[in-house]
Amino acid sequence: MTKISKKDRKNYIFNRTYDLFTTYNKFIVVDMSNVTSNQLQKTKMLWPSGTQFLIGKNTTMKKSLSEHLKENKDLEKVIELIKGNVAFVFTNADLKEIKNVIMDNKRFTYAKVGSISQCDVWIEASLTGMGPDKTSYFQALGIPTKITKGKVEIISKCKALTTGDKVGPSQANLLYILDVKPFTYFMQLKCVYENNEIYDSSLLDITTSDIFNYISQGVSSICALSLGLGIVTKASLPYEIINGYKNLLGISMALEFDIPETIPFRT
């Protein structure tokens, strides 16, 4: 296999960057921190046909787009997104489908010394199957144990890590021995670019039903406010007509003045 020189690689990324950003009108920005090459390959294989992936030196990608700003001013928004350990996923397919593939390809891993805890990690009360010589691992973390039938037993549920903690050697070793993989790594979706608009990736989870419910709630709120203030709006008009009809019936019956609508109530 022919090895590509740094110069050729740089030129390839330079040209491909401009081609992709000007060919596609939507893409997802992802953080590639702690994503392995094997994990990436598995994810790419499951993406819809035509999906393209771009990663390279930020300086090269920025330079490529900067040189074409005169031709396309919209690229200025894109340049601002190129920071940190990011990559870009371009597609003409449904963006939610891309997100689903990414979320389905998570990698569960052991806690490494020096890494930051993603979550609270608890160790359940149980008989570990480890011999008394391993007691020191538990003692270092203040986890209460006892020896049961020659094995170390954890007496009560204990917290090994708190979110934001830096993982120490004792914690990493104990979780490894217990075969606990508390951390999850995958492409973190930072934001979405579509038709020159940038928005949070969480919006990809909104369904048509959700939109309908949000609109219904908004209309209901406007209607209630309109009725309370006595201001007629399109939202409150049906209720104003109903209330007016009820008032008309009430007045007619109170005055014993029959109208066609009140006759059924008098018989």
N, C-alpha and C positions, 0 to 999 in steps of 0.2 A: 504494500500500500504506500503510495507516494505521500510524503510528508509535505504539508503546505507551509510555506515560509510565513513569517510574521507579517511581512509586507503584503503578501498575497491575501492573507487572512484579513488584514486591515482593509484592503481595497474591496474585498468581497462584502464585508459588513457595511462598509461605507455605501456601496452601490445598492445593496439589498435593503438597507434601511430606508432610503428614499423611495425605492420601488414599492415596498410594502405599505408605507405610510400614505402614499399617493394612490395606491390601487384599492385599498380597503377603506371603508368609511366607518368601520367599527372594530374595536379591539378591547381586550382586557389587560390591564397592567397587573402583573403578579410579582410578589417578592419571592425570590428563589433561595433564601437563606435555609440551609440544612436540607435542601432537596437533593437527593442523590441522582447520578446519571441514569442508573437503572430505573429509579422511580419515574424520572422524566420520560424515558423511552416507553415505559408501560402506559403512561398517561397519553402520550402523543399517538400511540397506536389506536386508542379508543376515541379520539376526536373525530368529528365529522370530516368527510372528504373535503379537501380544499383549505383546511385550516393550516395556517402557517405560524411558526414559532420563531421569534427573534431574540437573541441574547448576544451581547458583545460588550466591548468597552464603552462606557458611557460617553467618554470624550469623542470617540469615533462616531457614535450615533448622533450626538449633538452637532458635531461639525458637519455631518452629512446634511442634516435638516437646516442648519443655519445658512448654508450656502445656497439654499433654495427658497429662502424667506421672501425674496422679491417676487418669485413666481407664485408663491402660495402663503399668504399671511396667516392662514389657519394653523400652520406648522408651529407657530410661536407657542400655542397652548400645549402642543405635544412635547416640545423641548423642556418645558417646566416639569413634565412627568418623569423625565429621565434622571433619576437620582436614587442612590442606594443600590442594593443588589437586585435590580429589577429586570424583568423580561416582558415581552409583549406577545399576546396570542391574538392573531388576526383571523377573522372568519366571516363568511357570508351566511353561516348557519345561525340558529337560535343561540343567543349568548347564554341562556340558562342551561342549555344542553352542555356547553363547554364547562360551565361552573359545576354541573352535576358530575361530570367525568373527573374533574379535579378533586372534588370532595370525596369521591369514591376511591381515590388512590392515595389514601393517607398511609403514612409509615409510622408504626408504633416502635418506640425505641427505649432503651435503658437511659437512666439519668447519668449524664457524664459529669465528671468533676469540673467545676467552673462554669457550667451552664446555669441559666436562670430558670427556676421552676415555673412552668406554665400554669400550674394549678396546685391546689392542696392535695397532698398525697397521704393517704391513710393506710396503715397496716392493720389488718383485722386480727382479732384474737383467734389464735389457732395453734395447733401442734405443728411445728415447722418441719420435723423430720431431721433436723440438724443435731449434731452431738454437742455435749457440754463445752467442747473446745471453742465453739462459736459464740459463746455467751458474751464475750467482750464486744462484739459488734453491736449487740443490743444495749449493753451498758453504756457505750459511748454516746448513744442517743437518748439515754434515759428511759428506755422501753422496759417495763416490768416483765420479768420472765420467771419461770420455775422449770425444774427438770422433772419431766414426767416419762417414766419408763425409759430412761436414758436419753430422752430427746428434749430439746429446748421448746417450751411452750410459752407463747405470748399470752399473758394473763388478760389484758384488756386492749381494746382498740386504741391505737395511738397515731398521732400525726408525725410523719417523717419529714415532710416538707410543706412549707407555706408558699402560696403564690408570690413570686418575686424574690424568693430566697436564692442565694447562690449555692449550688450543690457542692457539699464537702465530700472528702474521701470516705468518711464513715457512712454517710447516707448513700453514696453511690455504690459502695461495696455491699451494703446490706440489701439494698433493693435488687442488686444483681444476683446475689445469693438466693433471694426469695423469688427470683424470676419475675419481678414486677417491672413492666414497661409503662411508665406513667406518662411519657411525653409523646406527642403526635406531631409529625412534620408533613407538610404538604405545601403546595403553592398557595401562598396567602394572597387573596384577591384584594388589591389596593383600591382600584377604581375602574370605571368603565368609560370608554370614549365611544360615542355614537352620534353620527351626523353633526359633528362639531360641538357636541355637548358632553361635559364630563359629569358623571354622577356616581354615587356610592354603589358598590356591588350588591349591597343588601336589597336594592330595589329590584334586582332580577328575580327575587322570590315572590314579588307581588303578582297575584293572579287577577284575571278579569273579574272574578267574584269579589276579590278584595276591593278593587276599584269601585264596583257597584255599591258595595257596603259603605265605603267612605263617602261616596256621593249621596247615598240615602241618608246617612247620619248628618251630613252637611245641610241637606234640604230640610230635614226634621228640625235642626237647630234654628235655621232661618225662619221656618214656619212658626216655631214657638216664640221666637223673639218678635216677629211681626204681629202675632196675635196679642202678645203682652203689651206692646207699644201702641196697638191700635192702628198700625200702618198696613195697608193692603199691598201684598206682593203676589207674584205668580205662585209662590209656594203656599201662601196662606189663602188664596182666593177660593179654592174648593171648600175650605172650612168656614170661610166668611159666608158663602152661599148657604151652607148647611145651617149655620147659626142663625142667619137671617130668616130662613124658612121656619126654624123652630120658634123664633120670636114672633113671627107672623101667626103661626098656629096658636101660640099662647095668648096673644092679644085678641084674636078672633073669638076664642073660647071664653075669655074673661068678659068680653062685651056681649057675649051670646049673639054674635053676628056671624052667621054661617057663610062659609066659602066652601067650594067643592072639597078642599083638602080637609076640612074639619068635620064634615058630615059623618064619616065612618066612626069618629070618636064619640058622637052623640047618640048613636043608635045602640 
